[in-house]
Amino acid sequence: MTTTTVAASAPGKVILFGEHAVVHSQPAIAASLDDLRIYAVIRHEEVTSNGMLTVNMPNFKKGLVFRAPTASCLYETNITRDVAQGVVAPTSDEVQKIHKFIRKAGASHSSVLRVDEVEALTPLFFMMNGIIPALLNATSSLSLYVRSEDLPLGAGLGSSAAFCVACSAALYRLREKTGIMGVAVDRNTKDNNTRPERASLDIINAWAFASEGVIHGNPSGLDNTVSCYGGAVYYQKDAETGNLRAFHELVVPPLDMILTNTFIPRSTKALVAGVHKVKEDFEFTVDVFAAIGRISDQFRKALDPFDRGYRDTAKISQLIRTNQSLLKAIGVSHQALDEICHITEQMGVASKLTGAGGGGCAFTYVPPDCKYTRDEIREKIEESPHGFKCLSSLVGGTGVRYMNPDTIPSVDLARIRKQTTDKSLPWDRTLQYILALGSLTALGFVAVGNMKKK
């Protein structure tokens, strides 16, 4: 029988300026985290009958098992299945229907699924049914393997977006290599850290964004865009129409930054909803969003080599401090984040939260003229009794990539093959879905980066 194995990886991201305001039509600036990635491997095998779908995420702590007949994973939907005609996220009612469908599909082959496990499977099922519906039948066996490469979960670094982008890319590559629905690529084509073509990137990003909507309700699209295209970007979207107002790839000079994980779990969806409530209750919130947007514009202007701001490290530090104060004003900071800001301020350097806030991560800018070294500042942060930790990554690196499965760390291809073919494979509850945000703690990190246009 014919088999096809594909793989993809996608990076996390760090928002430098504009979080939350970007959901309300203001610009934001963000960059990818090249060394903190999600990997997805999919193996498809043609069988005569009784094909099975297996999902495997072996390196996470809490358990989730899902194994079901492949044919039972195709559900009826009003969502377009033509990936070339744009993608619409499912409505809340459709999401609830997918939840019920997942429980039914896995009832005879999986343990009883927890609520968060069903929610974790939902964006994956949404993408499978949209990208590879022709393979969801009794003559297909599919094995999906997903793992994190040091990307902290639920920490404001785009882990859910990286999951959606990596899975979207792997599914689309499978669609290409199996030649279904009019797309044909030689299945023997070797993928070696290959960037998808621009047209493919746009489709991958569209499905990832719609899947982010399943998870977060009303995402800005920034996280998945940075994870998909990589580098550093200036991003602005119209909140009313959903249309992109501005998207610019940025050339950012080397920035020495420390990013610290507070280990405080939080829900992006709840924080975004909370900010919406603040906006409804207090009219001044619109002015706060506008001020945050102007900070993004000021930083972008400071990158102009003909503007003295390019070397004005004091200006960059002040933008960071001001952005943090405005985020605190709308209620998305946290005592732990405030403590990081206090520690670094005593050393003369500026910090702010990154991502949704409420915990998660903060970053600290270490200017060239700082009297303390990065290692000294990092040591001071980690001396805190709050247990802050750090990890390293290149900032502004590559986006999503088609991968050679043999090159992905810790991938056991023999086990993936066994999962595709063995109907009697025993399972234990050793799998953890990355989308169960807020339920895990993970490492923080230090990022020292050359942000360059890719």
N, C-alpha and C positions, 0 to 999 in steps of 0.2 A: 504494500500500500504506500501511496505517496505521503511524505511528511514534509512540513515546512516549519522552520523555527526562525522567529524574528525577535529582536530586542531593541529597546530604546532606553535612553536615560534623559532626565530633565533636572535642572538645578533649582535650588531654593532661591530666595531673593531677600534683599534688604531694602526697605524704603528709607531713603535719606530725608525726604521732605514730602509732606502733603497727605499723610494717612488720614483717613476719615473725611477730610475735605474733598478728596478725589471722588468720593461717592456722591458728592453734592456739586458736581460740575467744575470743581477747581483742579488746577494742574498738580501733578505729583512727580517726583523724581525717584527712580529706583534702579537697582543694579542686581545682576545675577550673582549667585554664590557658587563658583565653579566646582569646588571640592565637596560640596554638600548636596548630594543628588539622590533621586529616586530612580531605581532601575526596574524595568518591566520586561519579562521574557514570556513569549507565547509560543507554544508548540501546537501545531495542527496536524492531525493524522486522519487520512481517509480510512474509514472502516466499512464493513458490510452492513452492520446494524448495531443498535444499542450503544451509540456513541455517548461519552460522558464528558461533562465539564468539571474541571477541578480548579480551585483557587488556592494558592499556597503562598503564605507570607511567613517564613520560618524564623525570622530573627527578631520577632517582637514578643513581648512578655505575655499579655493576656490572650486568651484563646478564642479562635473562631474557625470553625470548619464549615466549608460549603462544598458539597459534591452533589451533582444532580445530572439526570439525563440531559444531554445537550439540546435535544428537541424541545424539552420542557422549558427552555430558557428564552424562547421566542414568544413575546407577548404582543397582543394587539395594541396599537397606539396610533394616535393622530399626529404624532411627531413625524416630520418628513424623514424618509430614509434615503433621500438623495443628498449625499454629502456635498455635492457641488452647488446646491441651491440654497445654502445657508442653513443655519441651525437655530431652532427655537427651544429654549429650556422648557421642561414640562411644568405645568401648573401645579399648585399645591394638591389639587384633587388627583392629578395624574401621578404625582409622587406617592400619594397614599395607595393608589392602585398598584404601583410597582412594589411597594412594601408588601402588600397582600400576596402579590404574585410570587415574590421571592420566598416568602414563608411556605407557600404551597409547592413551589418547584423543588425546594430542598427538604421537604417534610420527610420523605422516605429514605434519604441518604445522608442527612446531616443531623446533628444534635439540635435541640430546640434553640433557635436563635434569639439572642437578646435584642432589645430595641436598638441599641447602638450598633450592633452587628448588621442588622437589616439596613439601617441608615448608611452604613459603610459600603454595603454592596450596591446600593441604589445607583450612584453615579456610574459604576462599572457596568451594570446591566443596561443602563440608559445608553452608554456608548456602544456596547456590543450590539444592541438592537438597532442602533442607527448606522454603525459603520460596517458590521459584518453580518447582517441578518441572514444572508444566503448560506452562511456556515452553521447556523443554529438549527441543525437537523440531525436525524438519527445516524447519518453516515459520516458524521464529524465527531472526533474526539479532540477536546481542547484542554490544554493545561496552561494556567496563568500563574506566573511566579513574580512576586513583587517584593522588593526589599529596599531599605534605606541605607545609604552610604553616609552615615554620621549626620544626617540632616535632623535637627531637633524637631520633635513633633509638638504641635500646638504651642509654638513659641513665637509666633509672629514672623516666621521666616519662609512662609509660603509652602509649607509641606503638603497641604491639600492640593494646591495648584500644581506643584511638581508631580504629585500622584496622578492628577487628571491629565497633565500634558504627556507624561511618560506612557500612560495607558492608551491615551488617544493616538499617540505616535506609533506605538507597537501594533495596535489594532489596525490603523490605516496602512502600515507597512505590510501586515498580513493580508489585508484586502488587495494591495497591489500585487504581492507575490503569488497569491492564489488565483489571480486573474478574474475575480468575481465582479459582476456588475459593470463590465466594460473597462475595468482597469487592469492593465497587464504589465508586469515587470518580471524579468527572468528570475525564477525562484532561486537560481544558483548565484545570483549577484551577491558579492561579498560586501557586507556593511562593516566598515572599520572606522567608527567614530565619524560617520558621514552626516553632514548637515542636509536635511531634506530640502528639496527645491522650494522656492518661495511660494508657489501655488499650493504645494502640500503643506507648508508651514501655516498658511492662512486657514486651511481646512482643519488642521490639527488644533490650532488655537481656538477656532470657533467651537469645536466640540468640547475642548477643555473648559472654555468659558461657560458654556451651557451647563456642564457638569458641576462647575463651581457654584452655579446658581442652585443646583440641587442641594448642595452642602450648606451654603451660607445665606441663601435667600435673595440677597441683593448685592452681589459683589461688584466692585468697580471694573473688574477686568484687568487691573494692573498686574496682579500676581501672575496670572497665567500668561500674560503678554511677555513679561520679563523672562519667565521660565522658558517660554517657547523660542523667543528670538535672541535672548542673551544680551550681553553688553550692559550699557546704562541707557535709560530712556527717560524722556520727558513725555508725560502722558496726560491727556485731558479728554474727558468724555461728557457728553450732554446727558444729565440725569433723566431728563424728560423723554427724549427720543431714543436714547441709547446709542446715538451716532458718535463716532470718534471726532472730537474737535481738533485735536493735535496729537501727533506722534512723531517724535524726533529722536534719532539715535544721537547720543552725546559722546564727545571725546572729553574724558575727565582726567585730570592730572593725577599722579600718584597721591593717594590719601592714606595716611597711617591711621587706622581705626581699630579700636577695641570693641568687640561686641560681646555682651555678657548675658547669659541666661539666668533669669531669676528663679527658675523652677516653679514659678507660680502658674498653675493651669488656668486657662480661661477659654471662653467661647467667642470666636469672632462674630458669629451670628448674633449672639446676645449683646455684644458690645456695639455692633452696628445698629441694632434695633434700639439700644439705649440712647445712642446719639440722635437717632430720629425723634425719640421722645423729647429729648432736651430741645431740639429744634422746634418742635410743636409748642413747647411750654414757654420758650424764651426767644423772642425775636432777635436778640443780639447775636444769637448763634450764627446767623447768616453772615454777620460781619466778621465773626471769628473765622469762619470758613474762608472768607475773602482775604483776610489777613494771612492765613496759612498759604493760600494760593499765591499771594504776592511774594512770600518767602521763597517758594519754588522758583518763581520768575527771577528773583534777585540772585539766587544761586546759579541759575542757568546763565544769567548775564555775567556773573563773576567768572565763568569759565572762558569767556571771550579773551583770547590772548592779547587783544588790543585794549582790554579794559584792565585797569590796575587791580581790580578785584581778584584777578587770576592769582595774584601773589598776596592778597590781603587776607591772611589767615585769621586776623582778629575779626574781620567781617564775617567770615564763614562761621567762626565760633559763636558770634552773636546771633546769627540766623538760627543756629542749633538751639541756643538757649531760649530764644523767643518762640520758636516752634514748640518746644517742650512746654513752655508756660501756657500757650494757647490750648494745647491738647489737655493739659491738666484742668484748664478752665471748663472744658466740656465733659469732664469726668471720666477720662479714659486712662489716667495714670494710675499708679498703685504705690503703696508705701515702699515696696521693695525697689521700684523704679526710682522713686524720689530719693531713696538711700544711695543708689548708685550715683545719681546726679550730685548729691551732697558730698560723697567721697571724692569724686573727681573734681568738683569745684574747689575743694580745699587744696587741690594740686594745680589749680589754675587752668583746667581743661573742661570743655563743655560736653555734656551728654544729653541724650534724649531717647525716649522709647522708639521702637521701630515696629511697625505692624499695627495690630488692633489695640495693643496696650492691655491694661488690666492685669499685668504680669508679663509673661513672655520675655522678650529680650530688649536690651537697650544698646545703643552704640555710643562710643566716646571718640571724639576727634582729637588726635595728638598732633599738634602743629609742629613744623620743623624747629621752631625756636623754643619749644617747651623745655623747661629746665629739668624735667623728669623724663626718663626713657619709657618706652612702651612697656617693657618688662617690669619696671618699678611701679607703674600705674596698675598694671595687671595684678601684680602681687598684692598691692594695697586693696584692690577690689576683692580678691579672693581671700584676704584676711578677715573679711566681714563675717560676723557670726551667722549671717543669713545663708551662707553656703553657696554663694555665687560661683560659677565655673565658666571657663573660657575654652574656645576651640578655634582652629585656624581655617581660613579659606581665602582663595583669590577672589577679589571682588570685581565684577564686571567681565566675567569670562564667557564661555560658550553657552549657547542655549540648548535646546533639545537636539539629540543626536541619535541616528540609527546606529546600533552597536553590533559587534560580533559577540554572540552569547558566550564564547569561550573566554572573552577578555573581562567579563563582569566579575567583580570580586565575590567569592563565596557562592557562586551559582553551581549547583550540582545537577548537571545536565542529565546524568544517568537517572537521578531521582525524578526529574521532570518527565523523562521518557516513560518511566515506570508509572507515573501518575496518569499518563495519557492512555496507557494500555491495560493496566491492571485493575479490573473491576472489583477485586476483593481486597484492595489495599487497606490495611488498618489505619485508623486515624486517631490521633490524640489532640487535645485542645491546646496546641502550641502556636497558633497563628494569631497575629495581631494586625488589625487594619489601621493604616495610618490616618484614616479619616475619623477615627474616634477621638476627635480633638478634645482637649481638656481633661483627658483621663490618664495621661501619661506625664512623666517627667523625662528630661533628656539632657544631654550635655549642652553647655553654652559654647561660645567660641570667640577667638580673636581673629579678626580679618585684617590683613595688611595687603593692600591691593594696588595694582595698576589697573585702573578702569580704562579700557580701550575700546574703540569702535570695532565691532566684529563684522 
